[in-house]
Amino acid sequence: MRAGFPFLLTLQTGLVALLGLAVAGTTAASDIDKERRWAEQLQDQLVVGEPVRLIAEQQDFFALYTPAVGKVQRGGVILLHGLGAHPDWPDVISPLRKNLPDAGWSTLSIQLPIRPNEAGFADYPPLFPEANVRISAAIRYLKKQGLSNIVLVGHSLGAAMGAYFLAQKTPDNEAVRAFVGIGMGHAPGTVAHTPDALAKMTLPVLDLYGTQDLRGVLGSTKARAVSQVNNTGYRQLAIAGADHFFRGLETTLVKRVSSWLNRALSDVKNNADTSASSR
């Protein structure tokens, strides 16, 4: 399974009206058994980082925390994976999770709500509220580690969930200093329509995609840019030769994300003392 592909494939199939009905009339919850299987597998093979359990509305969920290394500790990055994936997914998420700490950013890669293997994108919009409470729990966790400079970085459906979270006005999302959306698509009439969410955001935004990305990503570049026309902190960046999963260009992906974060948050203070005391 390629995380994110079903999300963007459906954008080409005329399901958007059905998706709007799904959000309005369906109550869905994550497949907890599948989450536990993912968590067991990841813990068995984990080399970099440490497993943690977070609590969101009395339901615990799995995450991987990797502290920043070196003297300069810039803050914390919450990583949001694509459709049906997990916190150490080899495409996009794992390279960022393992390598951003070398640039001074601690990473917290969380398990987002997922559906059974046979589910498609139409089953995911009802999970966005559940994703919101998990992202809030992740923010609170990073704060407990002494990290006041918090960033959301999402890929594909995870980027849509992150954008939707930031479009809501809550005390938790006010703690987020910047947003990186990688391979953002569009789904008009649903909560996953990223241009709608971006239009409500004023914080620094990096809209990152590949020149060989999926049609739903490439076809919505203008809509995303227009939605941020009044945001001076917005940047849209295409990586030459990259596909939706940045395969073979993982090093470039990490460099682009870390360099943009360092520039966009150039006023970030060193969190070394508070971070060190909390570990």
C-alpha positions in Angstrom: 0.0 0.0 0.0 1.3 3.5 -0.9 0.2 5.9 1.8 -1.7 8.8 0.4 -2.4 7.3 -3.1 -6.0 6.4 -2.4 -6.6 9.9 -1.1 -5.6 11.6 -4.3 -6.9 9.0 -6.6 -10.5 9.6 -5.4 -10.1 13.3 -6.3 -10.3 12.1 -9.9 -13.3 9.9 -9.6 -16.3 12.2 -8.8 -16.8 11.0 -5.2 -16.7 14.4 -3.7 -20.5 14.7 -3.2 -20.6 11.3 -1.5 -17.7 12.4 0.8 -19.7 15.5 1.9 -22.5 13.2 2.9 -20.1 10.9 4.8 -18.9 13.8 6.9 -22.3 15.0 7.7 -24.0 11.7 8.5 -21.4 9.1 9.6 -19.8 8.5 12.9 -16.4 6.7 12.5 -13.7 5.7 14.8 -10.1 4.5 14.2 -9.4 0.8 13.8 -7.7 0.4 17.2 -6.7 -3.2 16.6 -4.9 -2.2 13.5 -3.2 0.6 15.4 -2.0 -1.9 18.0 -0.6 -4.2 15.4 1.3 -1.3 13.9 2.6 -0.3 17.3 3.8 -3.8 18.1 5.7 -4.1 14.8 7.3 -0.7 15.2 8.5 -1.3 18.8 10.0 -4.6 17.8 12.1 -3.0 15.0 12.7 0.5 16.5 16.3 1.7 16.3 16.0 5.5 16.4 13.8 7.3 18.9 11.6 6.0 21.7 7.9 4.8 21.8 5.4 6.8 23.8 1.7 6.5 24.5 -0.4 9.6 24.4 -4.0 10.1 25.7 -6.7 11.8 23.6 -10.2 11.8 25.1 -9.5 8.7 27.3 -8.1 6.7 24.3 -4.4 6.1 24.2 -2.5 6.0 20.9 1.1 5.3 19.8 3.8 7.8 18.8 7.5 7.9 18.3 9.6 10.7 20.0 13.1 11.5 18.8 14.9 14.2 20.8 17.0 16.8 19.0 20.8 16.3 19.2 23.5 18.9 19.6 23.7 22.2 21.4 21.1 24.1 19.2 17.6 22.8 20.0 15.1 24.7 18.0 11.8 23.1 19.0 9.5 20.2 18.2 8.0 18.9 15.0 4.8 16.9 15.0 4.7 14.5 12.0 1.4 13.5 10.4 1.5 10.5 8.1 -0.6 9.7 5.0 -3.7 7.6 4.6 -3.7 4.2 6.3 0.0 4.5 7.4 1.9 4.6 10.7 4.4 6.9 12.5 7.5 5.4 10.9 6.2 5.1 7.4 9.2 4.7 5.0 8.0 7.3 2.6 8.5 10.9 3.7 7.7 10.4 7.4 10.6 8.1 8.5 13.3 10.3 6.8 12.0 13.4 8.5 11.5 11.7 11.9 15.1 10.4 12.0 17.0 13.3 10.4 15.3 16.5 11.6 16.7 16.0 15.1 20.2 16.5 13.6 19.0 20.0 12.6 17.9 20.8 16.1 14.3 19.8 15.8 12.9 17.1 18.1 10.3 15.0 16.3 7.0 13.5 17.5 5.5 11.2 14.9 2.0 10.3 15.9 -0.4 7.6 14.9 -3.4 9.3 13.2 -6.8 7.6 13.1 -6.9 4.8 10.5 -9.5 2.5 8.9 -9.3 -1.2 7.9 -7.2 -2.1 4.9 -10.1 -2.3 2.6 -11.3 1.3 3.4 -10.9 4.1 0.9 -10.7 7.9 1.1 -14.5 8.1 1.6 -14.0 6.5 5.0 -11.5 9.1 6.2 -13.2 12.5 6.4 -15.3 11.5 9.4 -12.0 10.8 11.3 -10.8 14.4 11.1 -12.3 15.4 14.5 -10.5 12.4 16.1 -7.3 13.5 14.4 -7.8 17.0 16.0 -7.7 15.7 19.5 -4.7 13.5 18.8 -2.8 16.5 17.4 -3.8 18.5 20.5 -2.4 15.7 22.8 0.8 15.8 20.8 1.2 19.5 21.3 0.7 19.1 25.1 3.3 16.3 25.1 5.9 18.5 23.4 5.1 21.3 25.8 5.8 19.0 28.7 9.3 18.3 27.1 10.0 22.0 27.5 9.5 22.7 23.7 7.7 26.0 23.1 8.4 26.2 19.4 6.0 23.7 17.8 5.5 22.9 14.1 3.1 20.6 12.2 4.5 18.7 9.2 2.0 16.5 7.3 2.2 14.4 4.2 -0.8 13.8 1.8 -3.9 13.1 4.0 -1.8 13.9 7.1 -1.3 17.4 5.6 -5.0 17.8 5.1 -5.6 16.7 8.7 -3.0 19.2 9.9 -4.4 22.0 7.8 -7.9 21.3 9.1 -6.7 21.3 12.7 -5.0 24.7 12.2 -8.1 26.2 10.6 -9.9 25.7 13.9 -9.4 28.4 16.5 -8.4 26.6 19.7 -5.8 27.3 22.5 -3.9 24.2 21.3 -3.4 25.2 17.7 -2.4 28.7 18.8 0.8 27.0 20.1 1.8 26.0 16.5 4.4 28.4 15.0 4.5 27.0 11.4 3.0 24.4 9.1 4.6 22.3 6.3 2.2 20.5 4.0 3.8 18.0 1.7 1.9 16.7 -1.3 -1.3 18.5 -0.5 -4.2 17.7 -2.7 -7.8 18.9 -2.9 -11.2 17.5 -2.2 -13.9 20.2 -2.8 -16.9 20.0 -0.5 -15.1 18.0 2.2 -13.0 18.7 5.3 -10.0 17.5 3.4 -10.1 20.4 0.9 -6.8 22.0 1.8 -7.3 25.4 0.0 -10.3 26.0 2.3 -8.2 25.3 5.4 -5.2 27.3 4.2 -7.4 30.3 3.6 -8.0 30.5 7.4 -4.3 30.3 8.4 -1.9 33.2 8.9 1.1 31.5 10.3 4.2 30.6 8.1 3.3 27.9 5.6 5.5 25.8 3.3 3.6 24.1 0.5 6.0 21.5 -0.7 5.4 19.1 -3.6 7.3 17.3 -6.4 7.2 18.1 -10.1 6.2 14.4 -10.7 3.6 14.5 -8.0 0.0 13.1 -8.3 -2.5 14.9 -10.5 -4.6 16.1 -7.5 -1.5 17.8 -6.0 -0.3 19.4 -9.2 -3.8 20.4 -10.3 -4.5 22.4 -7.1 -1.2 24.4 -6.8 -2.9 27.6 -8.0 -5.9 27.1 -5.6 -3.6 26.6 -2.7 -1.5 29.7 -3.6 -4.6 31.9 -4.1 -5.9 30.8 -0.7 -2.7 32.2 0.9 -2.3 35.3 -1.2 -2.4 37.6 1.8 0.0 35.5 3.9 3.6 36.9 3.5 4.8 33.8 5.4 3.6 31.4 2.7 5.9 29.7 0.2 5.1 27.2 -2.5 8.1 25.0 -3.5 8.3 22.3 -6.1 11.2 19.8 -5.9 12.4 18.9 -9.4 12.0 15.2 -10.2 10.2 14.3 -7.0 7.2 12.0 -7.0 4.5 12.0 -4.3 6.7 10.0 -2.0 10.0 11.7 -2.6 11.6 8.3 -3.3 15.3 8.7 -3.9 15.2 12.4 -2.8 14.8 11.9 0.9 17.9 13.9 1.7 16.7 16.8 -0.4 13.3 16.6 1.4 14.9 16.8 4.8 17.1 19.7 3.8 14.3 21.7 2.2 12.1 21.3 5.3 14.8 22.0 7.9 16.2 25.0 6.0 12.7 26.6 5.5 11.9 26.1 9.2 15.1 27.7 10.3 14.4 30.7 8.1 10.7 31.0 8.8 11.3 30.8 12.6 14.6 32.7 12.7 13.6 34.2 16.0 13.4 30.7 17.6 15.2 30.7 20.9 17.4 27.8 21.9 15.4 25.3 24.0 18.4 23.4 25.1 18.2 24.0 28.8 14.4 23.2 29.2 14.6 20.3 26.8 17.5 18.7 28.6 16.0 19.1 32.0 12.8 17.3 30.9 14.4 14.2 29.4 
